[in-house]
Each structure stands twice: as C-alpha cells, then as structure tokens.
Amino acid sequence: MKILALESTAVAGSAALLDDEKVLGEFYCNTRLTHSQTLMPMVEQLLICTQSSLEDVDLFAVTAGPGSFTGVRIGVASVKGMAMALEKLCVGVSTLEAMAQNLTFLDGVICALMDARCGQVYHALFRAERGRLTRLTPDQAVSAAQAADNCKAYPGPLYLVGDGAGLCFGREEFRSLSPILLPEPLRFQRACGTAKAALAAYQRGEAVTADQLAPVYLRLPQAERELKKRLQKEESSVNTERKDMQ
C-alpha cells in the first residue's frame, strides 16, 4: 500500500511517500516560509523523484493536530483536496503520535511536547518497546509542570521530543526526571511518522473519506479565546451594573 503523508503542524514541514513501512522518499523543510509555499512543491518533487503519480497513492495521510491552527488547516485541506479528487481514503493522525512513531527503535517512555503558547504545551506519553509503540496518555494541553508530573507515573528512560522539548528540558520539574533530549533530526515531527501512524490506523479500520477528514484542536483558536474572554468580561460588567441599580 502506497501512503502519501503530509506534516505541517509546526514551523517545519515535510512530505513522505511510503510503500507500507518502506520509505520511498521524504522531503523536509525547516524555514520561515509558509506551508502554503512549500508543502505542495515538496509533494510534486517527491512524486517526480520516486517516479510516482498521485494515482499510484492508495491512502492519503496528514497530521490533523494538535499544532499551529494555520499549519493544521493547510495540511488537512491539501490532503482533502487530493483525496477527494481521486476518491481515495485518508487518515488524520495525532501530531504527538506521529512524532513518537519515528522513535520506535528506542526502549523507554517518549514524552511528546509541542509549544502551545500561553504557558502550555500539547503533550502525550508513549512507551516504545521492541519496535512497537503504545499510547500511555491522551493528547492534552497542559502546563509544563503538569506534563512533568504525568511522566512520574511511568518508569523507564524518558525521551523528550517535539518543539516544546527544548523549552521543558531545562525546567526544574523535568531535570529531576533525568530526561534525554533527542537531537534535532529525531526531535521534530516528520511525515514518515505520520505515514506509519496512518498505516496503523488504517489497519484498525479508521480510514475516512475526504469529506469526513477534519482538524483536531485541543484548544480554541486565539481569536475565539479572546472573543470568549471579552464576552465574559462584558457579561460580568452588565451583571455588576444590574446589582448596583437594585
């Protein structure tokens, strides 16, 4: 089964083509260019270099979140467009699981961390053992301290991955756990991991049609959060004025 996978949930973006678990090719770009500038050109060059076409693809995969709201939307929209045009199935996978899938050669606990801003990280724990990956916790948006506290429940070597790993590595809560900060080529999410997670999801019967594919956000977008906060403040002000008038 040929799987075309896209990853665009953070600054780095990538595209990969796999035949089951064999990597036929992967393009990776870590620049300040937007994913709308880099993602589809990478797909085009990937297909050229592997002498493949979109018609050869059996399954489309994308990291559907958590991550940058804009990046997630670009990746999901790109896959929806290709899958819908060809009437092929697709799979949206967790960004945190996708980055952990690249580390199944390790034995230990993988702590996936993405900078969620506002003093939080997107976080999940996985155990890698004998080439297999087992999820230990659900994806969640928590403080770095809470993420470190979650790690205490699972013994074994602790590996930090994701763009939030460097931010958390130096914190006292994590230093006490003696974590291992993986090098950059292994630390960030890549489309290869997306494809591997998608293959596992497909085998579990979790593939969907293009119109069913949707982003997965753990928090509301910043604009919606600010609107909600403003409305709550205005409602509180109105209630105070009513009490003063009574």
Summary of the structure (lengths in Angstrom):
residues: 246
radius of gyration: 19.9
end to end distance: 70.9
largest distance: 77.0
contacts: 847
relative contact order: 0.18
helix: 42%
strand: 28%
